[in-house]
Amino acid sequence: QVQLVESGGGLVQAGGSLRLSCAASGIIFSFNRMAWYRQVPGKQRELVAHISSGGSTSYADSAKGRFTISRGNAKNTVYLHMNSLKPEDTAVYYCNGFGGSYNLRDYWGQGTQVTVSS
């Protein structure tokens, strides 16, 4: 069974930093793409950043210049380095992997809470 497990969330003051980690288990293929999304209550889940298997990255406007997504040396691991955090970054952050051996699909982690206090 495929599992994506996030870690690294928590409470931080505005202007601080956090690093989120995500590791996948139970799969034999490499994700084509890995990404971080976030969601606040009452709003749709939104894409924060994604990284391709080749290392190309893309960021939401709100994350540009402050967040960095990277893939780890271990297969199917991804990180999100978040700097200069703002209260509006408060959300549940979800790790996402897209790929498959035969049928391509999305896989999701359970989410990790990030709270930025003012």
C-alpha positions, 0 to 999 in steps of 0.5 A: 500500500502506498503511503506518503508521510509528511513531517515538520509542521508546527507553530512558528512566529511570523518571519520564521522558517520551517522545513516540511519533509515527505517520504513515500513507501510501498511503491516500486516506481518513481513519481513523475512529479511531487508537490506540496499543496495547502488547505485552510478550512472552507477553501479549496486545496491549492498548489504551493510548489511542484518539482518534476522528476528532472528537477524542474520546479514551479511555485505559486505566486504566494510562495515565490522567493520564500519557499523552496521545493527539493527532492531528496536523495532517497527515491520519492522524498520531497522537502519544502523549505519555507522562509519568511513565513506569514500568518496567511501561510497557516494551513494544513500542508499536503504532500502529493505524488503523481505517477504509477507503474501502469495507471498514472494517478495522484497519491496524497499524504495525511497532511501536516499543520503549519501555524504562523503566529503574528 
